[in-house]
Amino acid sequence: MPIGTLEAIQQGGLVLYACLKAFLPLPSLEVVLIPLILKNPDGWLLYAMEGAVGTAIGGWIGYQIARRAQQAVLRKFASEEIASGRQLMDRYGVLAVFIGGVTPIPDFLLAYLAGMTQMALIPFLLSDGTARLLRSVLVGWCIRTLGYVVDIERWGTVISLVMVAWLLLRWARSDG
């Protein structure tokens, strides 16, 4: 990512990107968050907060789109994904949104599923916002801390995969 792009993102574009990626199929927030933190490690918490705020706003937009358009919006996705998501939302509700928020599940799907299944708005926003904030803070803190100790360009993917595997393992064990 060019430094000029990072400069523009630092001036409020992070919130906009986070908002858009919460209801559109864009790359994960970490694609923007990690380079920003590597460029300015002292701004990690601000970037995490901006990402969380943008994602919460975008989640609300996706929720509203799905709530109003319901099936028309979701016809764009494979029917297996829709059925699986609907079962997940019916069975777990707020917990499903939270788990999806801290894992690499595309968050635009969560917002659409929550809106389509008529999940209550306030619990959705609280669960989604809290999960996204925790994820952004965890990623930000790790990148800031490890950026001084570890060659992130070399080990960043491995560290990310280990964190995701650990979260999924904990989730799987709690489900049993």
N, C-alpha and C positions, 0 to 999 in steps of 0.2 A: 504494500500500500504506500503510495507516494507521501512524503512528508507534508506537502501542501494540502493533501486531503485530510491528513491528521490535524493540521492547524485549523481547517474549517470545521472539522468534527468537534474539536475542543471548544469552539465558540457556540455550542448549542446543538450541533448536528447529531451528537450522540443520542440525545433525547428523541430527536426526529427519527433517526435510524431505528432505535429501540421500539418506538411506537409503530413504525411501518412493519418491522419484522414480526411484531406480535400478531398481526392479522394478515400478513402476506408471506408467501413461501420464500423468504430471503435467508441468507446464511446466518448462523447463530451470532448473537451479540458479542461473543468472545472474539470473533474475527476483527471487531473494531476495538473492543475493550482491552485486549491484551497488548496490541501495539501502543495504545495510548498510555497504558500503565508503564510499559517498558520505556517510553519516551519521557514520561514524567512520573516517576514512582511515588512522589509525595502527593499526587492527585488521585491516588487509587480509590479512596473512600468517596470522593466527590463523583468520580466516574461510575463507581458502583451504584451510587444513589441515583445519578442521572439515568443510568441504564434501567434501574428498577422502576423509576417514575415513568419513563417512556414506555416500558413494557406494560405497566399497569394501564396506562391510557390506551395503548394499542389493544390490550386484552379486552377492555371495555368496548372498543369499537368493533372488534371481531365478534364479541358476544352479541352486541346489538344487531349486527348484520345477520348473524345466524338466527337470532330470535325472530327477526322480521322475515327473512327469506326462507328459513328452515331448509327444506329439501332441495330447493333450487341451488343453493350455495354448495351443499354437500354432494350433489350429483357429479361434481368435478373430480371427486376422489373415488378410489376403488371401493366397491361395495364391502369388501372384507374389512377394510380400515374403518368404514362407517359402523359396521356391525360390531366389530371389536371395541371401538370407542364408545358406542352406545352401551354395551354391556359393562364396560369399565365405569362409566358415569353412573349407570343405574345401581351398580353394586357398591361403589366406593364414594361417589360424589365429591365432597370437599377433599377427602384424602387423595382421590385420584388426581385432582387438580394440583394438589401440593406435590405429590410424587412426580407428576409430569413437569412441574415447575423447576424441580431441582435436578432433573435428568435431561438428557439431550433430546427428549421427545419434542418435535416441532411445536412450539407454543401456540401457533395460529390454529392448529387442530384442537387444542384444549379449549380455546375461546369459542370456536365454532361448535364443538360438541356440547359445551356448557349451555350455550344459547339455544341450540337445537333441542336439547333435552329439557329446556325450561328450568334449569338449575336456578335457585334464588341468586339474584345479582350480588347482594352484599357478601354472602359467604364465598361466592366465586371470586370477587375482587380481593377480599381479605386473604384467601388461601393462595391465589395466584400471585398477588403482590408480595406477600410474605416469602413465598418460595423463591420468586425471582430475585428479591432483595438478598435473601440468604445465599443464593447461588452466586450473584454478582459480588457480594462481599467476600465470600470464600475464594472465588477465582481471583479477585483483586488482591486480597491479602496474600494469597499463595504466590501470585506473580510478582508482587512487590517484594516479598520476603525471599523467594527463591531466585528472583532476578539478580540479586546480589551474590548468591551462592552458586547457582546452577546455570549452565549455559542453556537458556530457555529455547533458543532456536534448535538446539540439538535434542534436548530432553522434554520439551513442552508437550509433545503429542503423547509420549509415554506417561508422563505425569497425569495428563488429562484422562487418559484411558484407565489408569489405576484408580483415579478418583471416581470415575463413573462406575467402574466395576465394583468398587467398594460400596457405593451407594445402592447399586442394584442388588448386590448380595445382601445387604442389610434389609432392603425392602422385601426380597424374596423370603428371607428367614422370618420376617415379621408376619408375612402373609400365611405361612404354614400353620 
